[in-house]
Amino acid sequence: MTPDSLGIASRFVLSGDEPVRLVIHYRDGTWGFLCNTTGASADLVTIHAAHMFDRFTDLAEVADLPKGYLAEREEPGDRWHRELDPDLG
């Protein structure tokens, strides 16, 4: 992860209403920080990935996620499950 990497985040995550349950590291280097409660593009905000890692310190566990992978968990404190996603682009 480079400090200038861009990403998207759920507005519900940013407001503190929902935790990050899904982290995606797209093949182009951008990141996704989602709560898995909505798929609507209107609920997504463009952010700098470094700000998410700084703000949500538990994301340090997935900061080394390779491009093309995603990591999921049910709730904060749960173990992250990583997997390669061939559809990520």
PDB file as gemmi writes it, atoms N, CA and C in Angstrom:
CRYST1    1.000    1.000    1.000  90.00  90.00  90.00 P 1                      
ATOM      1  N   MET A   1       0.863  -1.172   0.000  1.00  0.00           N  
ATOM      2  CA  MET A   1       0.000   0.000   0.000  1.00  0.00           C  
ATOM      3  C   MET A   1       0.905   1.230   0.000  1.00  0.00           C  
ATOM      4  N   THR A   2       0.657   2.107  -0.933  1.00  0.00           N  
ATOM      5  CA  THR A   2       1.387   3.369  -0.962  1.00  0.00           C  
ATOM      6  C   THR A   2       0.483   4.466  -0.423  1.00  0.00           C  
ATOM      7  N   PRO A   3       1.071   5.471   0.218  1.00  0.00           N  
ATOM      8  CA  PRO A   3       0.258   6.513   0.847  1.00  0.00           C  
ATOM      9  C   PRO A   3      -0.693   7.234  -0.095  1.00  0.00           C  
ATOM     10  N   ASP A   4      -0.366   7.271  -1.389  1.00  0.00           N  
ATOM     11  CA  ASP A   4      -1.220   8.003  -2.311  1.00  0.00           C  
ATOM     12  C   ASP A   4      -2.222   7.105  -3.028  1.00  0.00           C  
ATOM     13  N   SER A   5      -2.339   5.848  -2.613  1.00  0.00           N  
ATOM     14  CA  SER A   5      -3.317   4.948  -3.222  1.00  0.00           C  
ATOM     15  C   SER A   5      -4.726   5.451  -2.950  1.00  0.00           C  
ATOM     16  N   LEU A   6      -5.533   5.449  -3.979  1.00  0.00           N  
ATOM     17  CA  LEU A   6      -6.929   5.842  -3.817  1.00  0.00           C  
ATOM     18  C   LEU A   6      -7.779   4.617  -3.535  1.00  0.00           C  
ATOM     19  N   GLY A   7      -8.978   4.879  -3.085  1.00  0.00           N  
ATOM     20  CA  GLY A   7      -9.903   3.793  -2.837  1.00  0.00           C  
ATOM     21  C   GLY A   7     -11.315   4.314  -2.709  1.00  0.00           C  
ATOM     22  N   ILE A   8     -12.198   3.387  -2.402  1.00  0.00           N  
ATOM     23  CA  ILE A   8     -13.588   3.732  -2.123  1.00  0.00           C  
ATOM     24  C   ILE A   8     -13.929   3.188  -0.746  1.00  0.00           C  
ATOM     25  N   ALA A   9     -14.819   3.886  -0.094  1.00  0.00           N  
ATOM     26  CA  ALA A   9     -15.279   3.449   1.221  1.00  0.00           C  
ATOM     27  C   ALA A   9     -16.778   3.686   1.315  1.00  0.00           C  
ATOM     28  N   SER A  10     -17.423   2.827   2.040  1.00  0.00           N  
ATOM     29  CA  SER A  10     -18.846   2.996   2.309  1.00  0.00           C  
ATOM     30  C   SER A  10     -19.043   4.205   3.219  1.00  0.00           C  
ATOM     31  N   ARG A  11     -20.037   5.003   2.917  1.00  0.00           N  
ATOM     32  CA  ARG A  11     -20.326   6.154   3.788  1.00  0.00           C  
ATOM     33  C   ARG A  11     -20.764   5.679   5.167  1.00  0.00           C  
ATOM     34  N   PHE A  12     -21.287   4.458   5.269  1.00  0.00           N  
ATOM     35  CA  PHE A  12     -21.688   3.902   6.562  1.00  0.00           C  
ATOM     36  C   PHE A  12     -20.467   3.564   7.420  1.00  0.00           C  
ATOM     37  N   VAL A  13     -19.389   3.137   6.772  1.00  0.00           N  
ATOM     38  CA  VAL A  13     -18.129   2.894   7.469  1.00  0.00           C  
ATOM     39  C   VAL A  13     -17.554   4.222   7.952  1.00  0.00           C  
ATOM     40  N   LEU A  14     -17.523   5.200   7.061  1.00  0.00           N  
ATOM     41  CA  LEU A  14     -16.942   6.498   7.413  1.00  0.00           C  
ATOM     42  C   LEU A  14     -17.697   7.193   8.534  1.00  0.00           C  
ATOM     43  N   SER A  15     -19.005   7.005   8.588  1.00  0.00           N  
ATOM     44  CA  SER A  15     -19.799   7.637   9.644  1.00  0.00           C  
ATOM     45  C   SER A  15     -19.700   6.888  10.972  1.00  0.00           C  
ATOM     46  N   GLY A  16     -19.165   5.674  10.928  1.00  0.00           N  
ATOM     47  CA  GLY A  16     -19.067   4.872  12.149  1.00  0.00           C  
ATOM     48  C   GLY A  16     -20.299   4.023  12.418  1.00  0.00           C  
ATOM     49  N   ASP A  17     -21.256   4.050  11.488  1.00  0.00           N  
ATOM     50  CA  ASP A  17     -22.476   3.260  11.665  1.00  0.00           C  
ATOM     51  C   ASP A  17     -22.259   1.771  11.400  1.00  0.00           C  
ATOM     52  N   GLU A  18     -21.280   1.441  10.580  1.00  0.00           N  
ATOM     53  CA  GLU A  18     -20.985   0.050  10.243  1.00  0.00           C  
ATOM     54  C   GLU A  18     -19.471  -0.162  10.259  1.00  0.00           C  
ATOM     55  N   PRO A  19     -19.024  -1.369  10.597  1.00  0.00           N  
ATOM     56  CA  PRO A  19     -17.587  -1.666  10.536  1.00  0.00           C  
ATOM     57  C   PRO A  19     -17.162  -2.075   9.132  1.00  0.00           C  
ATOM     58  N   VAL A  20     -15.880  -2.046   8.894  1.00  0.00           N  
ATOM     59  CA  VAL A  20     -15.337  -2.575   7.648  1.00  0.00           C  
ATOM     60  C   VAL A  20     -15.408  -4.100   7.737  1.00  0.00           C  
ATOM     61  N   ARG A  21     -16.117  -4.700   6.801  1.00  0.00           N  
ATOM     62  CA  ARG A  21     -16.236  -6.156   6.756  1.00  0.00           C  
ATOM     63  C   ARG A  21     -15.577  -6.747   5.505  1.00  0.00           C  
ATOM     64  N   LEU A  22     -15.307  -5.895   4.531  1.00  0.00           N  
ATOM     65  CA  LEU A  22     -14.721  -6.349   3.281  1.00  0.00           C  
ATOM     66  C   LEU A  22     -13.674  -5.341   2.824  1.00  0.00           C  
ATOM     67  N   VAL A  23     -12.466  -5.833   2.589  1.00  0.00           N  
ATOM     68  CA  VAL A  23     -11.383  -5.015   2.033  1.00  0.00           C  
ATOM     69  C   VAL A  23     -11.002  -5.646   0.708  1.00  0.00           C  
ATOM     70  N   ILE A  24     -10.930  -4.824  -0.316  1.00  0.00           N  
ATOM     71  CA  ILE A  24     -10.568  -5.283  -1.653  1.00  0.00           C  
ATOM     72  C   ILE A  24      -9.339  -4.503  -2.109  1.00  0.00           C  
ATOM     73  N   HIS A  25      -8.356  -5.218  -2.634  1.00  0.00           N  
ATOM     74  CA  HIS A  25      -7.207  -4.557  -3.256  1.00  0.00           C  
ATOM     75  C   HIS A  25      -7.273  -4.883  -4.742  1.00  0.00           C  
ATOM     76  N   TYR A  26      -7.799  -3.941  -5.501  1.00  0.00           N  
ATOM     77  CA  TYR A  26      -7.993  -4.130  -6.930  1.00  0.00           C  
ATOM     78  C   TYR A  26      -6.655  -4.234  -7.654  1.00  0.00           C  
ATOM     79  N   ARG A  27      -6.675  -4.854  -8.807  1.00  0.00           N  
ATOM     80  CA  ARG A  27      -5.444  -5.056  -9.584  1.00  0.00           C  
ATOM     81  C   ARG A  27      -4.791  -3.742 -10.009  1.00  0.00           C  
ATOM     82  N   ASP A  28      -5.574  -2.665 -10.112  1.00  0.00           N  
ATOM     83  CA  ASP A  28      -4.994  -1.373 -10.501  1.00  0.00           C  
ATOM     84  C   ASP A  28      -4.375  -0.627  -9.324  1.00  0.00           C  
ATOM     85  N   GLY A  29      -4.417  -1.235  -8.130  1.00  0.00           N  
ATOM     86  CA  GLY A  29      -3.796  -0.634  -6.953  1.00  0.00           C  
ATOM     87  C   GLY A  29      -4.751   0.118  -6.049  1.00  0.00           C  
ATOM     88  N   THR A  30      -5.974   0.353  -6.495  1.00  0.00           N  
ATOM     89  CA  THR A  30      -6.946   1.017  -5.631  1.00  0.00           C  
ATOM     90  C   THR A  30      -7.486   0.018  -4.611  1.00  0.00           C  
ATOM     91  N   TRP A  31      -8.135   0.564  -3.581  1.00  0.00           N  
ATOM     92  CA  TRP A  31      -8.646  -0.239  -2.475  1.00  0.00           C  
ATOM     93  C   TRP A  31     -10.141  -0.012  -2.306  1.00  0.00           C  
ATOM     94  N   GLY A  32     -10.805  -0.983  -1.716  1.00  0.00           N  
ATOM     95  CA  GLY A  32     -12.198  -0.859  -1.321  1.00  0.00           C  
ATOM     96  C   GLY A  32     -12.339  -1.209   0.142  1.00  0.00           C  
ATOM     97  N   PHE A  33     -13.087  -0.396   0.886  1.00  0.00           N  
ATOM     98  CA  PHE A  33     -13.337  -0.606   2.312  1.00  0.00           C  
ATOM     99  C   PHE A  33     -14.850  -0.565   2.507  1.00  0.00           C  
ATOM    100  N   LEU A  34     -15.446  -1.735   2.584  1.00  0.00           N  
ATOM    101  CA  LEU A  34     -16.901  -1.829   2.522  1.00  0.00           C  
ATOM    102  C   LEU A  34     -17.476  -2.521   3.759  1.00  0.00           C  
ATOM    103  N   CYS A  35     -18.761  -2.278   3.966  1.00  0.00           N  
ATOM    104  CA  CYS A  35     -19.447  -2.850   5.123  1.00  0.00           C  
ATOM    105  C   CYS A  35     -20.328  -4.036   4.762  1.00  0.00           C  
ATOM    106  N   ASN A  36     -20.512  -4.287   3.475  1.00  0.00           N  
ATOM    107  CA  ASN A  36     -21.366  -5.375   2.982  1.00  0.00           C  
ATOM    108  C   ASN A  36     -22.837  -5.187   3.321  1.00  0.00           C  
ATOM    109  N   THR A  37     -23.274  -3.949   3.476  1.00  0.00           N  
ATOM    110  CA  THR A  37     -24.698  -3.697   3.718  1.00  0.00           C  
ATOM    111  C   THR A  37     -25.377  -3.059   2.515  1.00  0.00           C  
ATOM    112  N   THR A  38     -24.579  -2.574   1.565  1.00  0.00           N  
ATOM    113  CA  THR A  38     -25.140  -1.910   0.392  1.00  0.00           C  
ATOM    114  C   THR A  38     -24.216  -2.092  -0.798  1.00  0.00           C  
ATOM    115  N   GLY A  39     -24.798  -2.114  -1.954  1.00  0.00           N  
ATOM    116  CA  GLY A  39     -24.014  -2.166  -3.172  1.00  0.00           C  
ATOM    117  C   GLY A  39     -24.239  -0.935  -4.029  1.00  0.00           C  
ATOM    118  N   ALA A  40     -24.943   0.034  -3.495  1.00  0.00           N  
ATOM    119  CA  ALA A  40     -25.298   1.240  -4.252  1.00  0.00           C  
ATOM    120  C   ALA A  40     -24.096   2.176  -4.383  1.00  0.00           C  
ATOM    121  N   SER A  41     -23.821   2.597  -5.602  1.00  0.00           N  
ATOM    122  CA  SER A  41     -22.696   3.505  -5.821  1.00  0.00           C  
ATOM    123  C   SER A  41     -22.891   4.839  -5.102  1.00  0.00           C  
ATOM    124  N   ALA A  42     -24.124   5.225  -4.850  1.00  0.00           N  
ATOM    125  CA  ALA A  42     -24.398   6.473  -4.123  1.00  0.00           C  
ATOM    126  C   ALA A  42     -23.924   6.402  -2.671  1.00  0.00           C  
ATOM    127  N   ASP A  43     -23.682   5.195  -2.172  1.00  0.00           N  
ATOM    128  CA  ASP A  43     -23.232   5.015  -0.794  1.00  0.00           C  
ATOM    129  C   ASP A  43     -21.719   4.923  -0.678  1.00  0.00           C  
ATOM    130  N   LEU A  44     -20.996   5.179  -1.782  1.00  0.00           N  
ATOM    131  CA  LEU A  44     -19.544   5.074  -1.786  1.00  0.00           C  
ATOM    132  C   LEU A  44     -18.898   6.449  -1.916  1.00  0.00           C  
ATOM    133  N   VAL A  45     -17.748   6.586  -1.261  1.00  0.00           N  
ATOM    134  CA  VAL A  45     -17.001   7.841  -1.242  1.00  0.00           C  
ATOM    135  C   VAL A  45     -15.569   7.533  -1.656  1.00  0.00           C  
ATOM    136  N   THR A  46     -14.974   8.388  -2.478  1.00  0.00           N  
ATOM    137  CA  THR A  46     -13.567   8.242  -2.841  1.00  0.00           C  
ATOM    138  C   THR A  46     -12.706   8.768  -1.701  1.00  0.00           C  
ATOM    139  N   ILE A  47     -11.694   7.986  -1.336  1.00  0.00           N  
ATOM    140  CA  ILE A  47     -10.820   8.341  -0.208  1.00  0.00           C  
ATOM    141  C   ILE A  47      -9.364   7.996  -0.558  1.00  0.00           C  
ATOM    142  N   HIS A  48      -8.441   8.438   0.265  1.00  0.00           N  
ATOM    143  CA  HIS A  48      -7.062   7.961   0.202  1.00  0.00           C  
ATOM    144  C   HIS A  48      -6.976   6.748   1.119  1.00  0.00           C  
ATOM    145  N   ALA A  49      -6.442   5.660   0.613  1.00  0.00           N  
ATOM    146  CA  ALA A  49      -6.357   4.427   1.394  1.00  0.00           C  
ATOM    147  C   ALA A  49      -5.583   4.636   2.692  1.00  0.00           C  
ATOM    148  N   ALA A  50      -4.547   5.454   2.654  1.00  0.00           N  
ATOM    149  CA  ALA A  50      -3.735   5.675   3.861  1.00  0.00           C  
ATOM    150  C   ALA A  50      -4.574   6.219   5.005  1.00  0.00           C  
ATOM    151  N   HIS A  51      -5.561   7.052   4.693  1.00  0.00           N  
ATOM    152  CA  HIS A  51      -6.419   7.604   5.743  1.00  0.00           C  
ATOM    153  C   HIS A  51      -7.248   6.501   6.403  1.00  0.00           C  
ATOM    154  N   MET A  52      -7.688   5.537   5.616  1.00  0.00           N  
ATOM    155  CA  MET A  52      -8.459   4.424   6.178  1.00  0.00           C  
ATOM    156  C   MET A  52      -7.589   3.575   7.095  1.00  0.00           C  
ATOM    157  N   PHE A  53      -6.371   3.279   6.662  1.00  0.00           N  
ATOM    158  CA  PHE A  53      -5.474   2.478   7.497  1.00  0.00           C  
ATOM    159  C   PHE A  53      -5.082   3.225   8.763  1.00  0.00           C  
ATOM    160  N   ASP A  54      -4.956   4.545   8.683  1.00  0.00           N  
ATOM    161  CA  ASP A  54      -4.651   5.343   9.871  1.00  0.00           C  
ATOM    162  C   ASP A  54      -5.839   5.401  10.832  1.00  0.00           C  
ATOM    163  N   ARG A  55      -7.016   5.579  10.284  1.00  0.00           N  
ATOM    164  CA  ARG A  55      -8.221   5.751  11.109  1.00  0.00           C  
ATOM    165  C   ARG A  55      -8.688   4.440  11.737  1.00  0.00           C  
ATOM    166  N   PHE A  56      -8.630   3.366  10.977  1.00  0.00           N  
ATOM    167  CA  PHE A  56      -9.106   2.064  11.445  1.00  0.00           C  
ATOM    168  C   PHE A  56      -7.882   1.162  11.619  1.00  0.00           C  
ATOM    169  N   THR A  57      -7.282   1.219  12.796  1.00  0.00           N  
ATOM    170  CA  THR A  57      -6.009   0.541  13.036  1.00  0.00           C  
ATOM    171  C   THR A  57      -6.099  -0.975  12.894  1.00  0.00           C  
ATOM    172  N   ASP A  58      -7.293  -1.550  13.044  1.00  0.00           N  
ATOM    173  CA  ASP A  58      -7.417  -2.999  12.879  1.00  0.00           C  
ATOM    174  C   ASP A  58      -7.256  -3.431  11.421  1.00  0.00           C  
ATOM    175  N   LEU A  59      -7.259  -2.478  10.493  1.00  0.00           N  
ATOM    176  CA  LEU A  59      -7.030  -2.799   9.095  1.00  0.00           C  
ATOM    177  C   LEU A  59      -5.563  -3.101   8.801  1.00  0.00           C  
ATOM    178  N   ALA A  60      -4.691  -2.847   9.768  1.00  0.00           N  
ATOM    179  CA  ALA A  60      -3.271  -3.156   9.586  1.00  0.00           C  
ATOM    180  C   ALA A  60      -3.075  -4.629   9.247  1.00  0.00           C  
ATOM    181  N   GLU A  61      -3.976  -5.473   9.699  1.00  0.00           N  
ATOM    182  CA  GLU A  61      -3.896  -6.909   9.436  1.00  0.00           C  
ATOM    183  C   GLU A  61      -4.030  -7.237   7.950  1.00  0.00           C  
ATOM    184  N   VAL A  62      -4.625  -6.342   7.169  1.00  0.00           N  
ATOM    185  CA  VAL A  62      -4.820  -6.608   5.741  1.00  0.00           C  
ATOM    186  C   VAL A  62      -4.096  -5.594   4.856  1.00  0.00           C  
ATOM    187  N   ALA A  63      -3.235  -4.788   5.428  1.00  0.00           N  
ATOM    188  CA  ALA A  63      -2.509  -3.778   4.660  1.00  0.00           C  
ATOM    189  C   ALA A  63      -1.562  -4.409   3.643  1.00  0.00           C  
ATOM    190  N   ASP A  64      -1.192  -5.662   3.858  1.00  0.00           N  
ATOM    191  CA  ASP A  64      -0.307  -6.359   2.933  1.00  0.00           C  
ATOM    192  C   ASP A  64      -1.077  -7.192   1.897  1.00  0.00           C  
ATOM    193  N   LEU A  65      -2.379  -6.980   1.812  1.00  0.00           N  
ATOM    194  CA  LEU A  65      -3.216  -7.735   0.877  1.00  0.00           C  
ATOM    195  C   LEU A  65      -2.716  -7.525  -0.554  1.00  0.00           C  
ATOM    196  N   PRO A  66      -2.380  -8.595  -1.259  1.00  0.00           N  
ATOM    197  CA  PRO A  66      -1.888  -8.437  -2.628  1.00  0.00           C  
ATOM    198  C   PRO A  66      -2.983  -7.925  -3.567  1.00  0.00           C  
ATOM    199  N   LYS A  67      -2.559  -7.297  -4.640  1.00  0.00           N  
ATOM    200  CA  LYS A  67      -3.505  -6.850  -5.659  1.00  0.00           C  
ATOM    201  C   LYS A  67      -4.265  -8.059  -6.200  1.00  0.00           C  
ATOM    202  N   GLY A  68      -5.568  -7.878  -6.417  1.00  0.00           N  
ATOM    203  CA  GLY A  68      -6.403  -8.956  -6.919  1.00  0.00           C  
ATOM    204  C   GLY A  68      -7.003  -9.826  -5.830  1.00  0.00           C  
ATOM    205  N   TYR A  69      -6.777  -9.460  -4.573  1.00  0.00           N  
ATOM    206  CA  TYR A  69      -7.298 -10.228  -3.440  1.00  0.00           C  
ATOM    207  C   TYR A  69      -8.345  -9.425  -2.681  1.00  0.00           C  
ATOM    208  N   LEU A  70      -9.146 -10.149  -1.934  1.00  0.00           N  
ATOM    209  CA  LEU A  70     -10.071  -9.520  -1.001  1.00  0.00           C  
ATOM    210  C   LEU A  70      -9.945 -10.209   0.341  1.00  0.00           C  
ATOM    211  N   ALA A  71     -10.368  -9.519   1.382  1.00  0.00           N  
ATOM    212  CA  ALA A  71     -10.381 -10.075   2.734  1.00  0.00           C  
ATOM    213  C   ALA A  71     -11.730  -9.737   3.345  1.00  0.00           C  
ATOM    214  N   GLU A  72     -12.354 -10.737   3.969  1.00  0.00           N  
ATOM    215  CA  GLU A  72     -13.673 -10.557   4.590  1.00  0.00           C  
ATOM    216  C   GLU A  72     -13.657 -11.027   6.034  1.00  0.00           C  
ATOM    217  N   ARG A  73     -14.538 -10.416   6.815  1.00  0.00           N  
ATOM    218  CA  ARG A  73     -14.788 -10.858   8.188  1.00  0.00           C  
ATOM    219  C   ARG A  73     -16.232 -10.532   8.514  1.00  0.00           C  
ATOM    220  N   GLU A  74     -16.773 -11.208   9.500  1.00  0.00           N  
ATOM    221  CA  GLU A  74     -18.159 -10.952   9.904  1.00  0.00           C  
ATOM    222  C   GLU A  74     -18.268  -9.669  10.731  1.00  0.00           C  
ATOM    223  N   GLU A  75     -17.402  -9.549  11.720  1.00  0.00           N  
ATOM    224  CA  GLU A  75     -17.455  -8.418  12.654  1.00  0.00           C  
ATOM    225  C   GLU A  75     -16.042  -8.034  13.076  1.00  0.00           C  
ATOM    226  N   PRO A  76     -15.852  -6.826  13.606  1.00  0.00           N  
ATOM    227  CA  PRO A  76     -14.536  -6.442  14.122  1.00  0.00           C  
ATOM    228  C   PRO A  76     -14.067  -7.454  15.165  1.00  0.00           C  
ATOM    229  N   GLY A  77     -12.797  -7.757  15.116  1.00  0.00           N  
ATOM    230  CA  GLY A  77     -12.228  -8.736  16.035  1.00  0.00           C  
ATOM    231  C   GLY A  77     -12.214 -10.142  15.465  1.00  0.00           C  
ATOM    232  N   ASP A  78     -13.040 -10.404  14.453  1.00  0.00           N  
ATOM    233  CA  ASP A  78     -13.037 -11.709  13.793  1.00  0.00           C  
ATOM    234  C   ASP A  78     -11.806 -11.835  12.901  1.00  0.00           C  
ATOM    235  N   ARG A  79     -11.442 -13.050  12.621  1.00  0.00           N  
ATOM    236  CA  ARG A  79     -10.319 -13.330  11.736  1.00  0.00           C  
ATOM    237  C   ARG A  79     -10.686 -12.954  10.302  1.00  0.00           C  
ATOM    238  N   TRP A  80      -9.742 -12.322   9.588  1.00  0.00           N  
ATOM    239  CA  TRP A  80      -9.935 -11.988   8.180  1.00  0.00           C  
ATOM    240  C   TRP A  80      -9.723 -13.245   7.341  1.00  0.00           C  
ATOM    241  N   HIS A  81     -10.586 -13.486   6.380  1.00  0.00           N  
ATOM    242  CA  HIS A  81     -10.453 -14.582   5.426  1.00  0.00           C  
ATOM    243  C   HIS A  81     -10.047 -13.972   4.086  1.00  0.00           C  
ATOM    244  N   ARG A  82      -8.883 -14.343   3.609  1.00  0.00           N  
ATOM    245  CA  ARG A  82      -8.339 -13.790   2.364  1.00  0.00           C  
ATOM    246  C   ARG A  82      -8.562 -14.765   1.217  1.00  0.00           C  
ATOM    247  N   GLU A  83      -8.798 -14.199   0.047  1.00  0.00           N  
ATOM    248  CA  GLU A  83      -8.895 -15.046  -1.134  1.00  0.00           C  
ATOM    249  C   GLU A  83      -8.619 -14.243  -2.403  1.00  0.00           C  
ATOM    250  N   LEU A  84      -8.093 -14.942  -3.389  1.00  0.00           N  
ATOM    251  CA  LEU A  84      -7.876 -14.369  -4.706  1.00  0.00           C  
ATOM    252  C   LEU A  84      -9.217 -14.291  -5.406  1.00  0.00           C  
ATOM    253  N   ASP A  85      -9.487 -13.164  -6.038  1.00  0.00           N  
ATOM    254  CA  ASP A  85     -10.723 -13.014  -6.791  1.00  0.00           C  
ATOM    255  C   ASP A  85     -10.372 -12.778  -8.256  1.00  0.00           C  
ATOM    256  N   PRO A  86     -10.567 -13.786  -9.116  1.00  0.00           N  
ATOM    257  CA  PRO A  86     -10.202 -13.629 -10.523  1.00  0.00           C  
ATOM    258  C   PRO A  86     -11.022 -12.582 -11.257  1.00  0.00           C  
ATOM    259  N   ASP A  87     -12.141 -12.159 -10.691  1.00  0.00           N  
ATOM    260  CA  ASP A  87     -12.977 -11.154 -11.334  1.00  0.00           C  
ATOM    261  C   ASP A  87     -12.589  -9.723 -10.995  1.00  0.00           C  
ATOM    262  N   LEU A  88     -11.687  -9.552 -10.023  1.00  0.00           N  
ATOM    263  CA  LEU A  88     -11.287  -8.186  -9.658  1.00  0.00           C  
ATOM    264  C   LEU A  88     -10.475  -7.578 -10.780  1.00  0.00           C  
ATOM    265  N   GLY A  89     -10.768  -6.323 -11.035  1.00  0.00           N  
ATOM    266  CA  GLY A  89     -10.038  -5.658 -12.111  1.00  0.00           C  
ATOM    267  C   GLY A  89      -9.700  -4.257 -11.777  1.00  0.00           C  
TER     268      GLY A  89                                                      
END                                                                             
